[in-house]
């Protein structure tokens, strides 16, 4: 009994080390991503990029990542998830380093495409690792929430670093730093995460699907698609704001780049805090119900921001929106984990393809509209959130948890 207890304690420590390493890696690899946001005006001044070209810069990254994720998920189901994650992160780090020396618009967009390819392989692998750690004690939603929190902490650090060193941090130096941090994420994963983590078929505590159920039923894939569409809208809204909000804030509200950086830092920091606790309401009230309420909150926040030209209202609305975004994120991924059975890599690959199309289309569609619609473009995003929330509410029925409505 003593040996068994020691073995259990050792296993618990090992799982804790792996979870800690995964969370550190998630934070490190996301710093580089948001460093670009405060440099949106630099893209205009340094490279002469139009708003449409800036939207393409953001969208090209996300398009490549989205299209690569099904292949990345397929690879995760057949190879070591840790190896796939590390390889993807190293490709992303190389692209980030190359971006530091970009000389024209074509190079900026090209390196962003390569960056997206690396992330397209890394994303399903990282989600599989997080899911595998959560499955051990039946708290998948909570671990996915912690994973999201760590990722957003990294995203918050991007504009936070720029704001802190705005007078000295150049475009090349910022992306050289991002490349170093992404490489560090790969090293942490390789050194601390076991190569067999996530290899075995998943056991989903409390789910309606048995352990041996394949993720091939039409109802299962339809559910994955549904959660992908919820996350698509969530991503579309935030991705549209990344280039649009800095342009709107500097042009119309006359805010400077440091203030915009601080706004994103505060919003992302608030978001990270909600990610950390977002798994609890999802487990208590169900994935679809939580996602629905969060989308209605986003609609209210965007309406307030679009109806007022006051900087304080814009700031408060953005923070409120960023607080509600994590609930959709956690709900969607918790739902995919619950129904995907053995094919979690493929399920997250399909989910990621649909979800990340929001990152693609958001900046491409919305950024050019700023020239003609001004702040009213925020009302358009509010309408999208409200329609999606109403649709999700209808599908939720009596707001039961996903586990009670999965097709058998």
N, C-alpha and C positions, 0 to 999 in steps of 0.2 A: 504493500500500500504506500509505503514511504517513497519507493522508487517511482510508482505511478504518479504520486503527488509532485515529486521533483520533475518528472517528465512533463506534467501538465504545466507547471510553473515555467519551465524552460521554453515550452512551446508558446506560452503566453507572452513571454519576453521577446521571443523571436518574432511573433506576429506584431507586437508593439513596435519593434525596431523597423520591420518592413513597412508598417503603416506610416511611421514617422518619416522614413526615407521617401515614401511615395508622396507625402504631403509637402515635404521640402522640395522635391523635384517639380511638383506641380506649381509651386510658387515661383521657383527660379525660372522655369521655361516660359512663364507668362509675362515676365517683366519686359522682355524685348517687344512683345506684341503691342503693348499700349504706349511704348516710348514714341511711336510714330504719331500718335494723336496730337500732341502739342506742336509737332513739326509740320502740321498741315499747311500753315501759312508759309513755311520754308519751302514746301513743295512748289508753291506758286512763285515765290521770289527767286529761288535758286535754280529751279528747273523749268520755270515758265509754264507750269501745268495749269490747265483750265479746271473748273469744278468737275466737268465730266471726266477728265483724265484722272483727277484725284479719286473720284468715285470708282473708276476702273482699277486704280492701284489697290484700293481696299477690296473691291469685288473680285479681282483676279486671284488674289491670295485665297479667298474663301471658296471660289469656284474650283480651284485645283484641289484644295483640301476636301471639299465635298465629294468630288468625283473619285478621289483616291481612297476614300474611307471604305467602300465596299471591298475593294481589293485588300486594303489593310486589315479589315475584319476577317476576311477569308484566310489571310496569312496568320492571324492570331489564333484561329481555330486549329491550325495545322503545325504551327511552330511555337517556340517559347515566347510568351507575351513580353517578357522582359527584354529579350533580344530585339524584337520588333520595335518596342518603345525606344530603346537606346539608339538603334539605327535611324529611326525617324527623327529623333532629336538631334543627332549629329548632322543630318542633312539640313535641318532647320538652322542649326548654328552656323554651318558653312554659308548658307544663303544670307543670313543676317550679317555676317562678317563682310561678305561681298557687297551688300547694300551700303555699308559704311563708305565704300569707295566708288559708289555709282556716279556717273558723269552726265547722264541725260535721262529723259523720260523712259526711253526704251529699256535701259538697264534697270531702272527702279522697278518697272512692272515685271521684267524678266526675273529678277531676283525674288520678287514677291511670289511669283508662280512657283519657283523652286522651294521657297519657304513653305508654301501651302502643301506641296507634295510631301515634304518631311512630316508636317503636322498631320496629314491625312493618314499616314501609317502609325504615327505615335498615338493619336487620339483613341481609336478603339482598343489599342493595347493598354493604355493607361486606365481606361474605364474597366477593362477586364480585370486588371490587377486590383483596382479599388473594390469591384464587386466581389472578387474572390476573398478578399480580406473581410468584407462585411458579412458574407455568407457563413462564416465560421461561427458567429454567435447570433445569427438571425437579425442583424441590424443593418441590412444593406442600405436602407434609405439614409440612416444617420451617417454611415461612412461615406456615401456619395455626397452628402451635405458637407461633411468635413473636407472632402476632396475639392468640392466646388469652392468652399471658403478659402482653402489654400491657394487655389488657382486665382481667385479674385484678389487675394492679398498681393500676389505677384502683379496682377494687372494694376492695382492701386499704386504699387511702387513705381511703375513706369512714369506716369505724369508727376508723381511725388518727387522723384529724383530730378526730373526736368525743372520742376518748380523751385526746388532747393538750390539747384546749380544753374539757374537760367542764364546768369551772366557769363558763365565759363564753359558750359557743356555745349560742344559743337555737334552738328549732325553726324560726322564720322565717329566722334568719340562716343556718342550715345549708342550707336549700333555696334561698335566694337565691344562696349560693355555688355550689351544684350547678347551678343554671340558668346562671350565668356560665361555668362550666367546660364545660358542654355546648355553649353558644354558641361558645366558643373552639374546640371540636372541629370544628364546622361551618366556621368561618373557616379553620382550618388545612387542611382538605380542599379547600375551594374555591380557596385560593391556591396549593397545592403539588401537587395531583393533576391530571394531564392529563384533559381531558374525554373523550378517546377511549379511556382505559384500560378494558379489559374489553369493548369493543364487538365486537371480532372474534370469530368462532367459536374456541373453545378448542382448543389442541393438547395432548393428554395424553401426555406422554412415557412410553413403556413400558406404556401401558394396552392392553387387548385391543380396545377400541373404536377404530375409525379416526377420523381427525380429522373426517370428514364425517358420522359416524354421528349420527343424531338421537336425542335422549333420549326416545324414544317407545315402545321395546320393552317389553312387559309385564315381562320379566325385569329390565330396568333399573329400572323404577319399583318393582318388588317389592323390589329391593335397596335402593333409597332408603328405602322404607318400613321395611325391617328395621333399617337404621342409625338411622332416626328413632326406632324403638321402643327401641333401646339407649340413645339419648340421652334419651328420655323418662324412663326409669327413673333415669338419672344425675341429671337435673334434678329429678325428683320427690323424690329423697332430699335433695338440698341445699336445695331450696325449702321442704320440710317443716321442715328444721332452722332456717331463718332466723327464723321467729317462735317455733318450739317450744323451741329450745335456750335462748334468753334467758329465756323464762318458766320452764322447768325449772330452769335454773341459779340464778335469783334466788329462786324459791319453795322448791325442795327442797334445793339445795346452799348457799343463803344467800350467793351471790356478788353483788357490787355491779355496777352498770352499767358502771363503768370496767373491771373485770376481764373482763366479757363482751365489751366492745369490744376489749380487748387480745387475747382469745382469737380472735375473728374476724380481727383484724389479722394475728396470727401465722399462722393457718391459711391465709388468703388469700395472704399473702406466700410461704409454702412452696409453695402451689399455683402461684403465678406462676413460681417457679423451675422447676418440673417442666414447665409449659407450654413454656418456652423450649427444652427438650431433648426434649420428647415426640415430636417428629416422627421422631427417629432410630430408636427401637424400633419404631415403626409401620412405617417403611420396611423394617426388617430382618426383622420377624417377622410382619407382616400385621395388618390392621385388626381382624379378629374375634378373633384370639388375644390381642392386647394388651387389647382391651376386656374379654374374658372374665376374664383374670387380675386386672385392675383391679377388676372387680365383686366377685370373691371377697375381695379385700383390704378392700373397703368392708364386706362382710358381717362379716368378722372384727372390724373396728374398731367397728362399731355394736353387735355382740354384747358386746364388752368394755365399752363405754360403758353399755349397758342393764343389764348384770349387776352393775355396781358403782355405789355412791353416793359414791365418792371423787372429789373435784374434779380431782386430778391425773390419774386414769385417764380421766375425761371429756375433759380437755384433750389428753392424748396421743392418744386415740382420734380426736378431731376433727381433729387435725393429720394423722394417718395417712389418714383419709378424704379430706381435702383434697389430699393428695399423689396419691392414686389417681384422683381425679375428672378431672384433665386428660387422662389417657391415654384414657379413654372419649371425651372431647370431641374430641381430635385424631383418633383412629381413625375416629370416625363421620364427621367432616367430610372427612377424607382419602378415605374410601370414596365419599362423594357426589361429590366432585370427580373421582374416577377414572372414574366411570360415566356422568356426566351429559351429556357431549358438548356440543352447541350450546346446549341448554336449561338452562344452569346456574342462571339466575335462577329458572326454574320449579322445578327440582329442589331448590334451597335453600329455595324458598317452601314446597313440600310437606314437606320435611324439617323446616323450622322450625315448621310448623303442628303436626306430630306431636310434635316435641321439646319445644316450648314448652307443650304441654298438661301436661307434667310440672310446670312452674312454676305452672300454674293449679291442678291437683288436689292437689299436694303440701301447700300450706298449708291449703287448704280441708278436705281429708280428715283430715289428721293433727293440726292444732292443736286442734280440739275434743276429740280422743281423749285429750289430755293430762290433762283433768279426771278421766277415769275410769281410765286405764291408768297414769298417771304415767310413770316411766322405762321401763316395759315397752314403750312405744310405739317406743323405739329398737330393741328386739328385733324388732318387726314390720317395721321398715325393713330390718333385717339379713336377715330371711327373704326379702323382696322382692329384695334384691341377690343373694342366693345362688341363688334360682330363676332370675333373669335370667341370671346367670353360667353356670349349668348349661345353660340353653337355648342361649346363645351358643356354648358349648363344643361342643355337639352339632352345631350348624350349621357350626362351623368345620372339622369333620372332622379332618384331619391338621394343622391350624393353618397351612395355606397362606395366602399373602397373597391379598387380594381379587382382584388382577389375574389370578390363575390360575383363578378360579372364576366370573368374570363370564360370563353366558350370551352366546354369540356369535350 
